Amino acid sequence: MPRPRRKSPGPTPGPAVYAADHIPTGLRPYFQEYDPDTLELQRHANLIIERTLEFGTWDDLRWLVGTYGLRRLRRFLRQFGERGLRPATFNYWRRLLGIRQWRHTPLSTPKGELWNP
């Protein structure tokens, strides 16, 4: 006996569309101290990478990889990741992207721990 066919739920939503020269709209709240329209993708790359790795959604991360590439993200993590990201975030991305060596922070207190009780 043939199986009944399932009805299609309709068209599936495609990937989010982002402007090629601006940060995604969903990331704007994480740049409160900046005017997001004046951020330049190449000039402010470290800032944009840091905030997106820390707070971005999967769609934002797809945009990040498409904009900068995995090689650039790995370089950021090696150079600035331990000091620029929370320890849990740094370790997550370090393991996911296979980073085995990185520049250790000269400061003994990781980011965010100085003021926490």
N, C-alpha and C positions, 0 to 999 in steps of 0.2 A: 504494500500500500504506500503510495507516495506521501511524503511529508507535506504538511500545509506550508505555504510560503509565508514568510513574515513580511509584514508591511514595513516599508522603509519609513523611518521616523522623519524623513525630510532631508533637506540638504544639511550636511555637516558644516559647522562654522569653520572657515579657513583660518590660517594664522593671522594674528593681529598685524595690522598695517602700521608701520612707523615711518615717520619722515626720516630721510637719509641723513639729514644734517642737524637733527635735534634729538634730545633725549626723549624716551617714551613718556607720554602723558602720565602714566601710572607712577613713574619715578619722581615726578616733580615735587611731591611733598617731602622728599628726602633731601632736597636742595633748598631748604627754607632760607638759608642765609645768602643765597645766590639768586640772580635773575636767570632762570633756566633758558630763556631765549638768547642770552649772551654767552652761554657756555659753548666753547668750541670743542668738537669731538676729539681732535688731536691734541690741542694745547692743554686741555683739562682731562686728558685720558685717565690719569691715575685717580683723580677724584671720582670720575664717573664709574670706573671699574670698581673702586672700593665701595661706593654706595650701592651699586647694582649687585655685587656679590653679597653684601650684607643684607639688603632689604628687597631685592628684586623678585618678581614672580618668575615662573618658568618661561613665560613669553618674553619677559624682559631679558632673561638670560640668553634666550635664543637670539634676540636682537644684539646683545653684547658680543656673543661669539661671532655673529655675522658681521658686526662692525669692526671688531678688533682682532678676531682670530684666537685660537687656542694658544699659539706661541706667545702672543702679547699678554694674555692672561697669566700664563705660567711665569713669564718674566716679572710681572707685577707681584705675584705671590712670592717669588724668590727674593725680590728686593724689598718689598714693603709690607707683605702680607702679615707677618708676625706682629708688627707694631700697628698697622693700620686697621686690622680686623679684630673682632673679638676672638678669643682663643678657640672657641667651639667652631666658629665660622671658618677661621684659618685652617684648622685641622680637617674640617670637612672637605674644603676645596683642595687642600694639599693632597689629601688621600685620593680624592676623585680624579685629580689631574696628574697623579703620579709624581709629585714633587718630593724628592728625597733630600735635596740640599737646598738651604735657603740662608739668607743673611739673618743671623740672630740679633735681636735688639740689644743694644748696649745698656738699656734700662732694665733694672731688675723687676719693675712692676709692670705687668701687662696692661694694655689699654683698658680703662674702665674700672680697674681695681683700686686705684688710689683713693677715690672718694666714696667707695661703697663701705658701709659699716661692717 
